[in-house]
Amino acid sequence: MTPVLDIQNLNVNYHSSRGIARAVRDLSLTIEGGETYGLVGESGCGKSTVALSIMRYLPRQAQDSGGIRFQGRDLMQAPAEELRHLRGNRIAIVYQDPQSSLNPVLTIERQLSEVIAAHEEHSASESRRRILDMLERVRMPDPQYILGRYPHQLSGGMQQRIVIAMALLLRPDLVIMDEPTTGLDVTIEAGVLDILDDLRREFKMAILYISHNLGVIARICDRVGIMYAGELIEQAPVNDIFAHPSHPYTLGLLRCVPRQGLRYTNEALYSIPGRVPPLTALPQGCAFAPRCVLAESACTAAHPRLESTAQDHSARCIHWETVVEQPERVTFTRPLSSQTDQNSEKNLLNVRGLKVYFMQALDVLGIRKRPNIKVVDGVDFDLPAQRTLGVVGESGCGKSTIAKVLAGLTPVTSGKIEFSGSDFAKPIESRSSDSLQQLQMVFQNPDSSLNPRHTISQTLSRPLRRFKIVPQDQENETIIGLLRSVNLDESYLDRYPSQLSGGEKQRVAIARAFAGNPELVVCDEPISSLDVSVQAAVLNLLHELQHQRKVALVFIAHDLNVVRYISDEVAVIYLGRICEIGPTDRIFSPPSHPYTEALMSAIPVADPNAQINPIRLSGNVPSPANPPTGCHFHTRCPRKIGAICETHEPPAQEAGDNHKIFCHIPLDELRVLQTDVMVKM
């Protein structure tokens, strides 16, 4: 049968002032009907360029050659009129950011109706019927209500479901998914992946799924292609890729992912040294050779070809047999320093009864105020010196607000924050210079926290001068030491942020946070936008700096495997309240709060053979302006036991070893219920 998509020897070059960037090189792949093909690789490997080339959306400075056939039709030679008919009709694309795909001034119904009107003639009632049917298929709550809303009135998960519904409205034969779940919570991501899998089977459509999340790839894909520096370096069925990788780069990516149960106390994460080479100056021979531990002179003498290593499995490496038979020669872990000095009994940070309410504006007539938005609603926790508290929960639960309160960037409504004996409930402008030095932050997006007009040297010198860390004549030496501590060298001193990769910018942001010798560093989603290989390097770096400089961390993330790896204690937050808190090992084993249980069942595991008993939460997180009575989680809880959950706040049940679970269900009953929910490998 003719494949839905057949790409042969695709090459894409970008012409710029820096030279010719060879974004895609001699790439060939096919996707059959009903098949999901995963395309994996670090940023800058050419994955999104492949998607743009298929859609014929390449910019003017790009030139491509080769063959792209869709159901036998040559897209590279297709006239503009035929492409307009195919786009959105037979071929659809879903981007990472739904806001870039939705028009902010049009209602959801208007935008979905335009998709149908552009390709088919239907009455308004028939179009509305089809739209409602598709919204129900993507499990959109209350579709009738949603049709009259604007994009800004919907959550991120709801926006992404709208974009997926838009892509599938006309039941296309090929859907391209370009990182569609990267910015979503783990629970919403799990629901979206379920939807995609169900619709793929129902409509028999082909999917090209682009992602750097290996857990998602293992969960949804049938075959996988690994890209590096613009070319396909390995291709195989998903089970073979994960069980028997044949390229050092593929094995390296798999080793970067925190495995279930892995803790920083056991070993460091594997991280691939170096970075993807610039596409304007590719190395001779194998592009991965400068980063490969198996590289030898033969690797740089000639360009390796893509050769068969097993049935339906091919790799572009002359050492593939070594990778398969002796993977330990590629795997690289480093033992960490002793952790004995981190068992501190002294609490560095004490938080009691923390409440952060945002006041809403007066109503239209100015008669009364709307209800307060209870972003954080009575949070208690302690953090010992030199330890790490992980904070997890869905978007809107109050994680980042807690971080901003600790940093003094958001005012406290009520409650107590004591840090190293000082009152930290004060706003930042009321804090002393010593207090500012003691607590630093690392934000999610380094682009928004680094001044684009300052060199790296200027960025790192500012905290040294502000807090008078070293004399001015020792400043340069200290800055170089900071760069080396984050695995950068002095060649970065005169560079600007725009000249650095995302991982390098985040390393500079971390170096700046540690420059003032703080006692506590608050990390707000510091790795969520990074590639898996860079994530591993940053996690190793954070822990090493923490150990060397004896610093405590508050680590906020939505990736539970990452939180499990780096944290000593974990707080699970739902709608402004802690529903479970305790040592990491206790949090990730029964008994757990039903919300924690649902979060763990939604983790995408980087193993296609992993068996998970999924727990999918229905509905969306309620508004903090009108939280449910009793247990905040009762409106979505799959283990709700009755009216008591609606009327009474759950008690704090002691599970031992400072492990608290706020739930009406007795712990012994939870332990029995949750035994069979864990992942089975």
C-alpha positions as CSV (number, residue, x, y, z in Angstrom):
1,M,0.0,0.0,0.0
2,T,1.1,3.6,-0.6
3,P,2.3,5.2,2.6
4,V,0.5,8.3,3.9
5,L,3.9,10.1,4.0
6,D,7.0,9.2,2.1
7,I,10.1,11.4,2.5
8,Q,13.1,10.6,0.4
9,N,16.6,12.3,0.7
10,L,15.2,15.6,2.0
11,N,17.7,18.4,2.3
12,V,16.9,21.9,3.7
13,N,19.4,24.7,3.8
14,Y,19.0,28.1,5.3
15,H,21.0,31.0,3.8
16,S,22.2,33.7,6.2
17,S,25.0,36.2,6.8
18,R,26.8,33.5,8.8
19,G,26.8,31.1,5.9
20,I,24.6,28.1,4.8
21,A,23.0,26.2,7.7
22,R,22.3,22.6,6.7
23,A,19.2,22.2,8.8
24,V,18.1,18.8,7.3
25,R,20.5,16.5,5.5
26,D,19.5,13.5,3.4
27,L,16.5,12.5,5.5
28,S,14.3,9.6,4.5
29,L,11.3,8.2,6.4
30,T,7.8,6.8,5.7
31,I,4.6,6.8,7.8
32,E,1.8,4.4,7.2
33,G,-1.9,5.0,7.8
34,G,-2.8,4.6,11.5
35,E,0.8,4.8,12.5
36,T,2.5,7.2,14.9
37,Y,6.1,8.1,14.1
38,G,8.1,9.8,16.8
39,L,10.9,12.3,15.8
40,V,13.3,12.8,18.7
41,G,16.4,15.0,19.2
42,E,17.9,18.0,21.0
43,S,17.0,21.6,20.0
44,G,18.6,22.6,16.8
45,C,18.6,19.1,15.3
46,G,16.1,20.0,12.5
47,K,12.9,18.3,13.8
48,S,10.6,21.4,13.4
49,T,12.2,22.2,10.0
50,V,11.1,18.7,8.8
51,A,7.5,19.6,9.8
52,L,7.7,23.0,8.1
53,S,9.0,21.4,4.9
54,I,6.1,18.9,4.8
55,M,3.6,21.7,5.2
56,R,5.5,23.8,2.7
57,Y,5.8,26.6,5.3
58,L,9.5,27.2,4.9
59,P,10.7,30.8,4.9
60,R,12.1,32.4,1.8
61,Q,15.7,32.1,2.8
62,A,15.3,28.3,3.0
63,Q,15.9,25.9,0.0
64,D,14.9,22.3,0.1
65,S,15.4,19.4,-2.3
66,G,14.5,15.7,-2.4
67,G,11.1,14.2,-2.3
68,I,8.0,14.6,-0.1
69,R,5.0,12.5,-1.2
70,F,1.7,12.6,0.6
71,Q,-0.5,9.6,-0.5
72,G,1.5,9.4,-3.7
73,R,1.2,13.2,-4.5
74,D,4.5,15.2,-4.8
75,L,4.1,18.1,-2.3
76,M,7.4,19.7,-3.5
77,Q,5.9,20.2,-7.0
78,A,2.3,20.8,-5.9
79,P,0.8,24.2,-7.0
80,A,-0.3,26.7,-4.4
81,E,-4.0,25.9,-5.0
82,E,-3.5,22.2,-4.2
83,L,-1.5,23.0,-1.1
84,R,-4.3,25.3,0.2
85,H,-6.7,22.4,-0.3
86,L,-4.5,19.9,1.5
87,R,-3.5,22.1,4.5
88,G,-6.0,21.9,7.3
89,N,-8.1,19.4,5.3
90,R,-5.9,16.3,4.6
91,I,-2.8,17.5,6.4
92,A,-3.0,19.3,9.8
93,I,-0.4,20.6,12.2
94,V,-0.6,21.2,16.0
95,Y,2.1,23.5,17.5
96,Q,3.6,23.6,20.9
97,D,2.0,26.9,21.9
98,P,-1.8,27.0,21.4
99,Q,-1.9,30.7,21.8
100,S,0.0,31.1,18.6
101,S,-2.6,29.1,16.7
102,L,-5.7,30.8,18.1
103,N,-7.0,34.3,17.3
104,P,-7.5,36.2,20.5
105,V,-10.4,38.4,19.1
106,L,-12.6,35.5,17.8
107,T,-14.7,33.1,19.7
108,I,-13.9,29.4,19.7
109,E,-17.0,28.7,17.6
110,R,-16.0,31.3,15.0
111,Q,-12.5,29.9,14.7
112,L,-13.6,26.3,14.4
113,S,-16.4,27.2,11.9
114,E,-13.8,28.9,9.6
115,V,-11.9,25.6,9.3
116,I,-15.0,23.8,8.0
117,A,-16.0,26.8,5.8
118,A,-12.6,26.9,4.1
119,H,-12.9,23.4,2.7
120,E,-16.5,22.2,2.8
121,E,-20.0,23.7,2.4
122,H,-22.3,23.0,5.3
123,S,-25.2,24.9,6.9
124,A,-24.4,26.7,10.2
125,S,-26.4,24.1,12.2
126,E,-24.5,21.2,10.6
127,S,-21.1,22.9,11.2
128,R,-22.1,23.5,14.8
129,R,-23.1,19.8,15.2
130,R,-19.7,18.7,13.9
131,I,-17.9,21.1,16.1
132,L,-19.7,20.0,19.2
133,D,-19.1,16.3,18.3
134,M,-15.4,16.9,18.0
135,L,-15.2,18.9,21.2
136,E,-16.8,16.0,23.0
137,R,-14.3,13.6,21.4
138,V,-11.4,15.6,22.8
139,R,-13.2,15.5,26.2
140,M,-13.9,19.2,26.4
141,P,-16.1,19.9,29.5
142,D,-19.4,21.7,28.6
143,P,-18.8,22.2,24.9
144,Q,-21.9,24.4,24.4
145,Y,-20.4,26.9,26.9
146,I,-16.9,26.8,25.5
147,L,-18.1,27.8,22.0
148,G,-18.9,31.3,23.1
149,R,-15.6,31.8,25.0
150,Y,-12.4,33.5,23.8
151,P,-9.0,31.8,24.0
152,H,-7.9,33.9,27.0
153,Q,-10.9,32.6,29.0
154,L,-9.6,29.0,28.7
155,S,-6.8,27.2,30.5
156,G,-3.7,26.0,28.7
157,G,-5.0,22.5,28.6
158,M,-8.3,23.6,27.2
159,Q,-6.6,25.7,24.6
160,Q,-4.5,22.8,23.4
161,R,-7.6,20.6,23.2
162,I,-9.3,23.3,21.0
163,V,-6.2,23.3,18.7
164,I,-6.3,19.5,18.5
165,A,-10.1,19.6,17.7
166,M,-9.4,22.2,15.0
167,A,-6.7,20.0,13.5
168,L,-9.0,16.9,13.5
169,L,-12.3,18.5,12.5
170,L,-12.0,17.4,8.9
171,R,-10.5,14.0,9.8
172,P,-7.2,14.5,8.0
173,D,-5.0,11.6,6.9
174,L,-1.8,13.1,8.4
175,V,-1.4,15.1,11.6
176,I,1.9,16.7,12.6
177,M,2.3,17.2,16.3
178,D,5.2,19.6,17.1
179,E,5.8,19.4,20.9
180,P,2.0,19.6,21.6
181,T,2.2,18.8,25.3
182,T,5.5,20.3,26.4
183,G,3.9,23.2,28.3
184,L,1.0,21.1,29.9
185,D,0.7,19.7,33.4
186,V,1.4,16.0,33.6
187,T,-2.3,15.2,34.3
188,I,-3.5,17.2,31.3
189,E,-0.7,15.8,29.1
190,A,-1.8,12.2,30.0
191,G,-5.4,13.1,29.0
192,V,-4.3,14.7,25.7
193,L,-2.2,11.6,24.9
194,D,-5.1,9.3,25.6
195,I,-7.3,11.5,23.3
196,L,-4.7,11.3,20.5
197,D,-4.3,7.6,20.8
198,D,-8.1,7.0,20.7
199,L,-8.6,9.4,17.7
200,R,-5.7,7.9,15.8
201,R,-7.3,4.4,16.0
202,E,-10.8,5.7,15.2
203,F,-9.8,7.8,12.2
204,K,-6.9,5.6,11.0
205,M,-4.8,8.7,10.6
206,A,-1.0,8.9,10.5
207,I,0.8,11.0,13.1
208,L,4.3,12.6,13.0
209,Y,5.0,13.3,16.7
210,I,7.9,15.6,17.4
211,S,9.2,15.7,21.0
212,H,12.2,15.6,23.2
213,N,10.2,13.9,26.0
214,L,11.1,10.2,25.8
215,G,8.4,9.2,28.1
216,V,5.8,10.6,25.8
217,I,7.4,9.0,22.8
218,A,7.4,5.6,24.6
219,R,3.7,6.1,25.4
220,I,2.3,7.0,22.0
221,C,4.6,6.0,19.1
222,D,4.9,2.9,17.0
223,R,8.2,3.8,15.4
224,V,10.9,6.3,16.3
225,G,13.5,8.3,14.4
226,I,16.4,9.9,16.2
227,M,17.8,13.1,14.7
228,Y,21.1,14.7,15.3
229,A,22.6,17.8,13.6
230,G,20.0,17.7,10.8
231,E,20.2,14.0,9.9
232,L,18.5,10.8,10.9
233,I,21.0,8.7,12.9
234,E,18.8,5.9,14.1
235,Q,15.4,4.5,13.2
236,A,13.5,1.5,14.7
237,P,10.2,0.3,16.2
238,V,9.7,2.0,19.6
239,N,10.3,-1.2,21.6
240,D,13.7,-1.8,19.9
241,I,14.8,1.8,20.3
242,F,14.3,1.7,24.1
243,A,15.5,-1.9,24.6
244,H,18.4,-2.1,22.1
245,P,19.6,1.4,21.1
246,S,22.3,1.1,18.4
247,H,23.8,4.6,18.4
248,P,25.8,6.3,21.3
249,Y,23.6,9.4,21.0
250,T,20.4,7.4,21.4
251,L,21.8,5.6,24.4
252,G,23.0,8.9,25.9
253,L,19.5,10.4,25.6
254,L,17.9,7.4,27.3
255,R,20.5,7.6,30.1
256,C,19.7,11.3,30.7
257,V,16.1,10.5,31.8
258,P,15.7,10.1,35.6
259,R,14.6,6.5,36.0
260,Q,11.9,5.6,38.5
261,G,13.3,5.2,41.9
262,L,16.7,6.9,41.0
263,R,17.8,9.4,43.6
264,Y,20.7,11.8,43.7
265,T,22.0,9.9,46.7
266,N,22.6,6.9,44.4
267,E,24.3,8.3,41.4
268,A,24.5,11.3,39.1
269,L,22.5,11.5,35.9
270,Y,24.2,10.7,32.7
271,S,24.7,13.9,30.6
272,I,26.1,14.1,27.1
273,P,29.1,16.4,27.1
274,G,29.2,19.3,24.7
275,R,26.4,20.6,22.5
276,V,24.9,20.2,19.0
277,P,27.4,21.7,16.5
278,P,26.3,24.8,14.6
279,L,24.7,23.8,11.4
280,T,26.9,26.3,9.5
281,A,30.1,24.6,10.6
282,L,29.4,20.8,10.9
283,P,32.4,18.7,11.8
284,Q,33.9,16.3,9.3
285,G,32.7,12.7,9.3
286,C,30.3,11.8,12.0
287,A,28.7,14.9,13.4
288,F,28.4,13.3,16.9
289,A,32.1,12.4,17.0
290,P,33.2,15.4,19.1
291,R,30.8,14.3,21.9
292,C,31.2,10.6,21.6
293,V,33.2,8.4,24.0
294,L,33.7,5.8,21.3
295,A,35.0,8.2,18.6
296,E,38.2,7.4,16.8
297,S,40.0,8.6,13.7
298,A,37.8,6.5,11.4
299,C,34.7,8.4,12.7
300,T,36.1,11.7,11.4
301,A,37.6,10.3,8.2
302,A,34.4,9.6,6.4
303,H,30.7,10.2,6.9
304,P,29.0,7.1,8.3
305,R,26.1,5.7,6.4
306,L,22.7,4.5,7.8
307,E,23.1,0.8,7.9
308,S,20.8,-2.1,9.1
309,T,21.6,-3.3,12.6
310,A,18.5,-5.6,13.0
311,Q,15.2,-6.2,11.3
312,D,13.5,-2.7,10.7
313,H,16.3,-1.2,12.8
314,S,19.1,1.0,11.3
315,A,21.8,3.3,12.8
316,R,24.4,5.7,11.5
317,C,27.4,4.5,13.5
318,I,30.5,2.3,12.7
319,H,30.5,1.2,16.4
320,W,26.8,0.2,16.6
321,E,27.8,-3.4,17.6
322,T,29.7,-2.1,20.6
323,V,26.7,0.0,21.6
324,V,24.5,-3.0,21.5
325,E,26.8,-5.6,23.0
326,Q,28.8,-3.4,25.4
327,P,26.5,-0.4,26.4
328,E,28.5,0.0,29.6
329,R,31.3,1.5,27.4
330,V,29.0,4.4,26.5
331,T,27.1,4.8,29.8
332,F,28.8,7.2,32.1
333,T,27.8,8.0,35.7
334,R,29.8,9.8,38.4
335,P,29.6,9.0,42.1
336,L,28.5,12.0,44.1
337,S,30.2,13.3,47.2
338,S,29.2,12.1,50.6
339,Q,25.8,13.3,51.7
340,T,26.4,12.9,55.5
341,D,26.7,16.7,56.0
342,Q,23.2,17.3,54.6
343,N,21.4,15.6,57.4
344,S,20.9,18.8,59.2
345,E,18.5,19.0,62.1
346,K,18.3,22.8,62.0
347,N,15.4,24.3,60.1
348,L,16.5,27.1,57.8
349,L,13.0,28.1,56.7
350,N,9.8,27.9,58.7
351,V,6.4,28.7,57.0
352,R,3.2,28.7,59.1
353,G,-0.3,29.6,58.0
354,L,0.8,31.3,54.7
355,K,-2.1,32.9,52.9
356,V,-1.9,34.9,49.7
357,Y,-5.2,36.4,48.5
358,F,-5.5,38.6,45.5
359,M,-8.2,41.2,45.6
360,Q,-10.5,41.5,42.6
361,A,-11.8,44.8,41.3
362,L,-15.2,46.2,42.2
363,D,-18.1,45.0,40.1
364,V,-19.6,47.1,37.3
365,L,-21.6,49.3,39.6
366,G,-18.9,49.6,42.2
367,I,-21.2,48.4,44.9
368,R,-19.4,45.4,46.2
369,K,-16.1,43.6,45.8
370,R,-15.9,40.2,44.1
371,P,-14.5,37.3,46.2
372,N,-10.8,37.2,46.9
373,I,-8.7,34.8,44.8
374,K,-7.2,32.4,47.3
375,V,-4.0,31.6,45.5
376,V,-2.3,30.2,48.6
377,D,-4.6,29.2,51.5
378,G,-2.9,28.2,54.7
379,V,0.4,26.5,53.9
380,D,2.8,25.1,56.5
381,F,6.2,23.6,55.9
382,D,9.8,23.5,57.1
383,L,13.0,23.3,55.2
384,P,16.2,22.1,57.0
385,A,19.5,23.7,56.0
386,Q,21.3,22.1,53.0
387,R,18.3,20.1,52.0
388,T,15.9,20.2,49.0
389,L,12.1,20.6,49.2
390,G,10.4,19.7,46.0
391,V,7.0,21.4,45.3
392,V,4.6,19.8,42.7
393,G,1.1,20.4,41.5
394,E,-0.9,21.4,38.5
395,S,-0.8,24.9,37.0
396,G,-2.7,27.4,39.1
397,C,-2.2,25.5,42.4
398,G,0.0,28.2,43.9
399,K,3.6,26.8,43.4
400,S,5.1,29.9,41.7
401,T,3.2,32.2,44.1
402,I,5.0,30.5,47.1
403,A,8.3,31.0,45.3
404,K,7.6,34.7,44.7
405,V,6.4,35.2,48.3
406,L,9.7,33.7,49.6
407,A,11.6,36.1,47.3
408,G,9.5,39.0,48.5
409,L,8.1,39.7,45.0
410,T,4.5,39.0,46.1
411,P,2.9,40.4,49.3
412,V,1.7,38.1,52.1
413,T,-1.9,38.4,53.1
414,S,-1.3,36.6,56.4
415,G,1.0,34.0,58.0
416,K,4.6,33.7,59.2
417,I,7.8,33.2,57.2
418,E,10.9,32.8,59.3
419,F,14.2,32.4,57.4
420,S,17.4,31.9,59.3
421,G,15.9,33.8,62.3
422,S,14.7,36.7,60.2
423,D,11.1,37.8,59.3
424,F,10.7,37.1,55.6
425,A,7.0,37.9,55.3
426,K,8.2,41.4,54.4
427,P,8.2,42.6,50.8
428,I,11.6,42.8,49.0
429,E,11.9,46.6,49.4
430,S,11.8,46.2,53.2
431,R,14.4,43.5,53.4
432,S,18.0,44.2,54.4
433,S,21.0,43.7,52.1
434,D,21.9,40.6,54.1
435,S,18.4,39.1,53.6
436,L,18.6,39.7,49.9
437,Q,21.9,38.0,49.7
438,Q,20.7,34.9,51.7
439,L,17.9,34.0,49.2
440,Q,18.3,33.9,45.4
441,M,16.0,32.6,42.6
442,V,16.5,30.7,39.3
443,F,13.5,31.3,37.0
444,Q,12.0,29.0,34.3
445,N,13.0,31.2,31.4
446,P,16.6,32.5,31.4
447,D,15.8,34.9,28.5
448,S,13.5,36.9,30.8
449,S,15.9,37.0,33.7
450,L,19.2,37.8,31.9
451,N,19.8,41.3,30.6
452,P,20.3,41.0,26.8
453,R,22.5,44.1,26.9
454,H,24.9,42.8,29.5
455,T,27.8,40.5,28.8
456,I,28.1,37.3,31.0
457,S,30.9,39.0,32.9
458,Q,28.7,42.0,33.7
459,T,25.9,39.8,34.7
460,L,28.0,37.8,37.2
461,S,29.9,40.8,38.5
462,R,26.7,42.6,39.7
463,P,25.9,40.3,42.7
464,L,29.6,40.2,43.6
465,R,29.6,44.1,43.8
466,R,26.1,44.4,45.3
467,F,26.9,42.1,48.2
468,K,30.6,42.9,48.4
469,I,31.6,39.3,48.1
470,V,35.2,39.9,47.0
471,P,37.6,42.8,46.5
472,Q,37.4,44.3,43.0
473,D,40.9,43.1,42.1
474,Q,39.7,39.5,42.7
475,E,36.4,39.9,40.8
476,N,37.6,38.5,37.4
477,E,39.1,35.4,39.0
478,T,35.9,34.8,41.0
479,I,33.7,35.1,37.8
480,I,35.9,32.6,36.0
481,G,35.6,30.3,39.0
482,L,31.8,30.7,38.9
483,L,31.7,29.9,35.1
484,R,33.8,26.8,35.7
485,S,31.5,25.7,38.5
486,V,28.7,25.5,36.0
487,N,30.9,23.8,33.4
488,L,31.6,26.9,31.2
489,D,34.9,28.5,30.5
490,E,36.4,32.0,30.3
491,S,35.6,32.2,26.6
492,Y,32.0,33.1,27.7
493,L,33.0,36.2,29.6
494,D,32.4,38.7,26.7
495,R,29.5,36.9,25.2
496,Y,25.9,38.2,25.3
497,P,22.9,36.0,26.2
498,S,21.8,35.9,22.6
499,Q,25.0,34.1,21.7
500,L,24.3,31.2,24.2
501,S,22.1,28.1,23.9
502,G,19.1,27.6,26.3
503,G,21.1,25.3,28.5
504,E,24.1,27.7,28.6
505,K,21.9,30.6,29.5
506,Q,20.3,28.6,32.4
507,R,23.8,27.7,33.6
508,V,24.7,31.4,33.7
509,A,21.4,32.1,35.6
510,I,22.4,29.4,38.1
511,A,25.9,30.8,38.5
512,R,24.4,34.3,39.2
513,A,22.1,32.8,41.8
514,F,25.1,31.2,43.6
515,A,27.4,34.1,43.2
516,G,26.2,35.9,46.3
517,N,26.8,32.8,48.5
518,P,23.1,32.4,49.5
519,E,21.7,30.0,52.1
520,L,18.6,29.3,50.0
521,V,18.0,29.1,46.3
522,V,14.4,29.0,45.0
523,C,14.2,27.2,41.6
524,D,11.0,27.8,39.8
525,E,10.6,25.3,36.9
526,P,14.3,25.7,36.0
527,I,14.5,22.8,33.5
528,S,11.0,22.5,32.0
529,S,12.0,24.1,28.7
530,L,15.4,22.3,28.3
531,D,16.3,19.2,26.3
532,V,16.7,16.0,28.3
533,S,20.5,16.0,28.0
534,V,20.7,19.6,29.2
535,Q,18.2,18.8,32.0
536,A,20.4,16.1,33.3
537,A,23.5,18.4,33.3
538,V,21.6,21.2,35.1
539,L,20.2,18.8,37.7
540,N,23.7,17.4,38.4
541,L,25.0,20.9,38.5
542,L,22.4,22.1,41.0
543,H,23.1,19.3,43.3
544,E,26.9,19.6,43.1
545,L,26.7,23.4,43.8
546,Q,24.3,22.7,46.7
547,H,26.7,20.2,48.2
548,Q,29.8,22.3,47.7
549,R,28.3,25.6,48.9
550,K,26.0,24.0,51.6
551,V,22.8,25.6,50.2
552,A,19.2,24.6,50.6
553,L,16.9,24.4,47.6
554,V,13.2,24.9,47.0
555,F,12.7,23.1,43.7
556,I,9.4,23.7,41.8
557,A,8.5,21.4,38.9
558,H,5.7,19.4,37.3
559,D,8.0,16.5,36.3
560,L,7.6,14.1,39.2
561,N,10.5,11.9,38.2
562,V,12.8,15.0,38.3
563,V,11.4,16.0,41.7
564,R,11.8,12.5,43.0
565,Y,15.5,12.5,41.8
566,I,16.6,15.8,43.4
567,S,14.4,16.3,46.4
568,D,14.8,15.2,50.1
569,E,11.2,16.2,50.9
570,V,8.2,16.8,48.7
571,A,5.1,19.0,49.1
572,V,2.1,18.2,46.9
573,I,-0.1,21.3,46.5
574,Y,-3.7,21.4,45.1
575,L,-5.6,24.7,44.8
576,G,-3.5,26.6,47.3
577,R,-3.3,23.9,50.0
578,I,-0.8,21.2,50.8
579,C,-2.5,17.8,50.4
580,E,0.6,15.7,51.2
581,I,4.1,16.4,52.5
582,G,6.9,14.2,53.6
583,P,10.2,12.5,52.8
584,T,10.6,11.7,49.1
585,D,10.7,8.0,49.4
586,R,7.5,8.0,51.5
587,I,5.7,10.3,49.1
588,F,6.3,7.9,46.2
589,S,5.1,4.8,47.9
590,P,1.7,3.9,49.3
591,P,-0.2,5.3,51.1
592,S,-0.5,8.5,49.1
593,H,-3.1,11.2,48.8
594,P,-5.5,10.4,45.9
595,Y,-4.2,13.5,44.1
596,T,-0.6,12.4,44.4
597,E,-1.7,9.0,43.2
598,A,-3.2,10.5,40.1
599,L,-0.1,12.6,39.5
600,M,2.1,9.5,39.7
601,S,-0.1,7.5,37.4
602,A,0.1,10.3,34.7
603,I,3.9,10.3,34.6
604,P,5.1,9.4,31.1
605,V,7.5,6.5,31.7
606,A,10.4,6.1,29.2
607,D,9.7,2.5,28.7
608,P,7.1,1.3,26.1
609,N,6.6,-1.9,28.0
610,A,5.7,-0.3,31.3
611,Q,2.2,-1.1,32.5
612,I,0.4,1.6,34.3
613,N,-3.1,1.5,35.9
614,P,-4.0,5.0,34.8
615,I,-6.1,7.4,37.0
616,R,-7.4,10.2,34.9
617,L,-8.9,13.2,36.7
618,S,-12.1,14.5,35.2
619,G,-12.8,18.3,34.9
620,N,-10.5,21.2,35.5
621,V,-9.0,22.7,38.6
622,P,-11.7,24.9,40.2
623,S,-11.2,28.6,40.4
624,P,-9.3,29.8,43.4
625,A,-11.8,32.7,43.6
626,N,-14.5,30.1,44.4
627,P,-12.8,26.9,45.8
628,P,-14.9,23.9,46.8
629,T,-15.9,23.5,50.4
630,G,-14.5,20.7,52.5
631,C,-11.7,19.0,50.7
632,H,-10.7,21.1,47.7
633,F,-10.0,18.0,45.7
634,H,-13.5,16.4,46.2
635,T,-14.9,17.7,42.8
636,R,-12.3,15.6,40.9
637,C,-11.3,12.9,43.4
638,P,-11.8,9.3,42.0
639,R,-11.8,8.0,45.6
640,K,-14.4,10.4,47.1
641,I,-16.2,8.5,50.0
642,G,-19.2,10.7,50.6
643,A,-20.6,14.0,51.9
644,I,-17.9,14.3,54.5
645,C,-15.5,15.2,51.6
646,E,-17.7,18.1,50.6
647,T,-18.4,19.5,54.1
648,H,-15.3,19.0,56.2
649,E,-11.7,19.9,55.7
650,P,-9.6,16.7,55.7
651,P,-7.5,16.0,58.8
652,A,-3.8,15.6,58.8
653,Q,-3.0,11.9,59.1
654,E,0.5,11.0,60.3
655,A,1.9,8.2,58.1
656,G,5.2,8.2,60.0
657,D,8.6,9.8,59.5
658,N,7.1,13.3,59.2
659,H,4.8,12.2,56.4
660,K,1.4,13.8,56.4
661,I,-1.6,13.1,54.2
662,F,-4.6,15.4,54.4
663,C,-7.5,13.0,53.5
664,H,-10.7,11.6,55.0
665,I,-9.8,8.0,53.9
666,P,-8.0,6.0,56.6
667,L,-4.3,5.3,55.7
668,D,-4.7,1.6,56.0
669,E,-7.5,1.7,53.4
670,L,-5.5,3.9,51.1
671,R,-2.6,1.6,51.3
672,V,-4.7,-1.4,50.2
673,L,-6.4,0.6,47.4
674,Q,-3.2,1.9,46.0
675,T,-1.1,-1.2,46.0
676,D,-2.1,-2.1,42.4
677,V,-1.8,1.4,41.0
678,M,1.9,1.7,40.8
679,V,3.9,1.2,37.6
680,K,4.7,-2.4,36.8
681,M,8.0,-2.8,34.8
